[in-house]
Amino acid sequence: MSILSDIIPLKTPKFFGRRSELEKMHQYLGEDSDGPKIVVLYGLGGFGKTQLALQYWTEVTEEYTSKIWVDATSLETALESFKDISTKLGRQLPHATAMRSPASVLSASKVIFADVKKWLSSLSNCRWLMVIDNVEDLDGEFHIRDLIPDCANGHIIVISTQSETVDVLDAKSIDIAKIDDEAGVEILLHRFKKTSQSEEGVYFSSATDYSKLAKQAQ
């Protein structure tokens, strides 16, 4: 398995909850469809969309022959991400000195985007995962569809703050609206466990124990 990206966000040491969302991701990406299999994780910043994608990325190591992480914050970051992929594929890139003006950057991006998407669309290259992170501006310097290959190969996870991204890509979606109850309980249990190991106090061995105490306190 090859990771064709140099810059990937750091994964939190402890991942809590979100099992239902992870199960949906596995389900949606495993369905049969004529077009690309795309799941959009959308919602406000700070609710763990990127960490959820990183958890999936970590869990499916054996399912893919290659994995790609794209930072879609701007045209420049998306271009850098695709350049990383092209370089690892041994492609000949447009010379750096020819990319100084906005027009030349846009022109070069079309060439590099097209080259990577052609590789992704190859019939012999069907087991890849691409995560497109930080999709915030749907009317910016480039369109999100510029990054999506026109094929049924591979799986794509898009992380966005815009719910409209779902309709633009005609994709499955998961609304990451808040920290789920399961994660909240796991976080509290983790903190109580750490405390109980160093101080006298209450130790909860399961989420059920905590839930019982929470109900008693109401």
C-alpha positions as CSV (number, residue, x, y, z in Angstrom):
1,M,0.0,0.0,0.0
2,S,1.4,3.4,-1.0
3,I,0.6,6.8,0.6
4,L,1.1,9.3,-2.2
5,S,0.9,12.5,-0.1
6,D,3.5,14.3,1.9
7,I,1.3,16.4,4.1
8,I,-1.4,14.6,6.2
9,P,-3.0,16.1,9.3
10,L,-1.9,14.7,12.6
11,K,-4.2,12.1,14.0
12,T,-5.3,12.5,17.6
13,P,-3.8,9.9,20.0
14,K,-7.2,9.1,21.3
15,F,-10.3,8.7,19.1
16,F,-13.6,8.7,20.9
17,G,-17.0,7.6,19.6
18,R,-18.2,8.2,16.0
19,R,-18.7,4.4,15.5
20,S,-22.1,4.9,13.7
21,E,-20.5,7.5,11.4
22,L,-17.6,5.1,10.6
23,E,-20.0,2.3,9.9
24,K,-21.9,4.6,7.5
25,M,-18.7,5.4,5.7
26,H,-17.9,1.8,5.3
27,Q,-21.4,1.1,4.1
28,Y,-21.6,4.0,1.6
29,L,-18.2,3.4,0.1
30,G,-18.9,-0.3,-0.2
31,E,-22.1,0.1,-2.2
32,D,-22.3,-0.7,-5.9
33,S,-22.7,2.4,-8.1
34,D,-22.1,3.5,-11.7
35,G,-20.1,6.6,-10.8
36,P,-17.3,7.4,-8.2
37,K,-18.2,6.4,-4.7
38,I,-18.1,9.7,-2.7
39,V,-19.0,10.5,0.9
40,V,-19.2,14.1,2.1
41,L,-18.5,14.8,5.8
42,Y,-20.0,18.2,6.4
43,G,-20.6,20.5,9.3
44,L,-19.1,23.4,11.3
45,G,-15.4,23.5,12.1
46,G,-14.3,21.9,15.3
47,F,-16.6,18.9,15.4
48,G,-14.0,16.3,14.3
49,K,-14.7,15.8,10.5
50,T,-11.0,15.6,9.7
51,Q,-10.3,13.3,12.7
52,L,-13.1,11.0,11.6
53,A,-11.6,10.8,8.1
54,L,-8.2,10.1,9.6
55,Q,-9.7,7.3,11.7
56,Y,-11.2,5.7,8.6
57,W,-7.9,6.2,6.8
58,T,-6.1,4.3,9.6
59,E,-8.6,1.5,9.8
60,V,-8.6,0.6,6.0
61,T,-4.9,0.1,5.5
62,E,-5.3,-3.3,4.0
63,E,-8.3,-2.4,1.7
64,Y,-6.4,0.0,-0.7
65,T,-3.3,-0.2,-2.8
66,S,-2.8,3.6,-2.6
67,K,-4.1,6.5,-0.5
68,I,-4.1,10.2,-1.3
69,W,-4.7,13.3,1.0
70,V,-5.6,16.6,-0.8
71,D,-5.7,19.9,1.0
72,A,-8.4,21.9,-0.9
73,T,-8.1,25.1,1.1
74,S,-7.0,27.0,-2.0
75,L,-5.8,26.4,-5.5
76,E,-2.2,26.6,-4.3
77,T,-2.7,23.9,-1.6
78,A,-4.7,21.7,-3.9
79,L,-2.0,22.1,-6.6
80,E,0.8,21.2,-4.1
81,S,-1.1,18.1,-3.0
82,F,-1.5,16.9,-6.6
83,K,2.2,17.8,-7.4
84,D,3.2,15.5,-4.5
85,I,1.2,12.7,-6.1
86,S,2.6,13.4,-9.6
87,T,6.2,13.4,-8.2
88,K,5.7,10.1,-6.5
89,L,4.2,8.7,-9.7
90,G,7.4,9.8,-11.6
91,R,5.6,12.3,-13.8
92,Q,7.2,15.3,-15.5
93,L,5.8,18.5,-13.9
94,P,5.6,22.0,-15.4
95,H,8.8,23.9,-14.5
96,A,8.6,26.0,-11.4
97,T,9.8,29.1,-13.1
98,A,6.8,28.9,-15.4
99,M,4.3,29.1,-12.5
100,R,4.8,32.7,-11.2
101,S,1.6,34.4,-12.3
102,P,-2.0,33.4,-11.3
103,A,-2.7,32.5,-14.9
104,S,0.3,30.2,-15.2
105,V,-0.6,28.6,-11.8
106,L,-4.2,27.9,-13.1
107,S,-2.8,26.6,-16.4
108,A,-0.4,24.3,-14.6
109,S,-3.0,23.1,-12.2
110,K,-5.2,21.9,-15.1
111,V,-2.3,19.9,-16.5
112,I,-1.4,18.3,-13.1
113,F,-5.0,17.7,-12.1
114,A,-5.8,16.0,-15.4
115,D,-2.6,13.9,-15.1
116,V,-3.5,12.6,-11.7
117,K,-7.1,12.0,-12.5
118,K,-6.1,10.0,-15.6
119,W,-4.0,7.8,-13.4
120,L,-6.9,7.4,-10.9
121,S,-9.2,6.5,-13.8
122,S,-7.0,3.7,-15.1
123,L,-9.0,0.4,-15.1
124,S,-6.0,-1.3,-13.5
125,N,-6.0,1.2,-10.6
126,C,-9.3,0.5,-8.8
127,R,-8.4,0.2,-5.1
128,W,-7.5,3.8,-4.1
129,L,-8.7,6.2,-1.4
130,M,-8.7,9.9,-1.9
131,V,-9.5,12.3,1.0
132,I,-10.2,15.9,-0.1
133,D,-10.0,18.1,3.0
134,N,-10.9,21.8,3.8
135,V,-13.6,22.3,1.1
136,E,-15.0,25.7,2.2
137,D,-15.4,27.9,-0.8
138,L,-17.5,26.4,-3.6
139,D,-17.1,29.5,-5.8
140,G,-13.4,30.0,-5.4
141,E,-10.4,29.7,-7.7
142,F,-11.2,26.2,-8.7
143,H,-14.3,23.9,-8.6
144,I,-14.4,20.9,-6.3
145,R,-15.3,18.8,-9.4
146,D,-11.9,19.7,-10.9
147,L,-10.4,17.3,-8.3
148,I,-12.8,14.4,-8.9
149,P,-11.9,11.8,-11.6
150,D,-14.8,10.9,-14.0
151,C,-14.7,7.2,-13.2
152,A,-16.2,4.5,-11.0
153,N,-12.8,3.6,-9.6
154,G,-11.7,4.1,-6.0
155,H,-13.3,5.8,-3.0
156,I,-13.5,9.5,-2.2
157,I,-14.1,11.3,1.1
158,V,-14.8,15.0,1.0
159,I,-14.5,17.1,4.1
160,S,-16.5,20.3,3.9
161,T,-18.1,23.1,5.9
162,Q,-20.7,23.6,3.2
163,S,-23.8,21.3,3.0
164,E,-24.2,22.3,-0.6
165,T,-21.1,20.2,-1.4
166,V,-23.4,17.1,-1.2
167,D,-25.6,18.3,-4.0
168,V,-22.7,19.6,-6.1
169,L,-21.1,16.1,-6.1
170,D,-24.3,14.1,-6.0
171,A,-22.8,12.2,-3.1
172,K,-23.7,10.3,0.0
173,S,-23.4,12.5,3.1
174,I,-22.9,12.4,6.9
175,D,-23.8,15.5,8.9
176,I,-21.2,16.0,11.7
177,A,-23.3,18.3,13.8
178,K,-21.9,17.8,17.3
179,I,-19.9,15.6,19.6
180,D,-22.0,12.5,19.8
181,D,-23.1,11.0,23.1
182,E,-20.9,8.0,22.8
183,A,-17.8,10.1,22.4
184,G,-18.8,12.3,25.3
185,V,-19.2,9.2,27.6
186,E,-15.8,7.8,26.3
187,I,-14.0,11.1,27.0
188,L,-15.4,11.3,30.5
189,L,-14.5,7.6,31.2
190,H,-11.0,8.2,29.9
191,R,-10.5,11.2,32.2
192,F,-12.0,9.4,35.2
193,K,-9.8,6.4,34.5
194,K,-6.6,8.5,34.4
195,T,-7.7,10.2,37.6
196,S,-8.4,6.9,39.4
197,Q,-5.0,5.6,38.6
198,S,-3.3,8.5,40.5
199,E,-5.8,9.6,43.0
200,E,-8.5,8.1,45.3
201,G,-11.9,8.4,43.6
202,V,-14.5,6.7,41.6
203,Y,-13.5,4.5,38.7
204,F,-16.1,3.6,36.0
205,S,-15.4,0.4,34.2
206,S,-17.9,0.9,31.5
207,A,-20.2,3.4,29.8
208,T,-23.1,1.7,31.6
209,D,-21.6,2.5,35.0
210,Y,-21.3,6.2,34.0
211,S,-24.8,6.3,32.6
212,K,-26.2,4.9,35.8
213,L,-24.5,7.5,37.9
214,A,-25.5,10.3,35.5
215,K,-29.2,9.3,35.8
216,Q,-28.9,9.2,39.6
217,A,-27.5,12.7,39.6
218,Q,-30.5,14.1,37.6
